Amino acid sequence: MIVGLIMVGSVIGATSALAALILGHSIWIALLIYSAVGALSVLAGAAALALRADPEEWTEPSSASALIRTQRG
């Protein structure tokens, strides 16, 4: 999972750095953009995966007893 996040972050960072070079920035600014955007995209992807809903919450109740609500009195 981590390897996939790093690969996606590298591709996004490299695309951003290439765009910076095409727009006329120096190689150092492109390297800075590559590092910053790549790291931020890896962190954002990891946060999105960590905070996603539990798959067990997506399933519907399978038994009739799960449909019975308990009453608090």
Long-range contacts (C-beta under 8 A, 24 or more apart in sequence): 1-49, 2-46, 5-42, 5-45, 5-46, 5-49, 6-42, 8-41, 8-42, 8-45, 9-38, 9-39, 9-41, 9-42, 9-45, 10-38, 12-37, 12-38, 12-41, 13-37, 13-38, 13-39, 13-41, 14-38
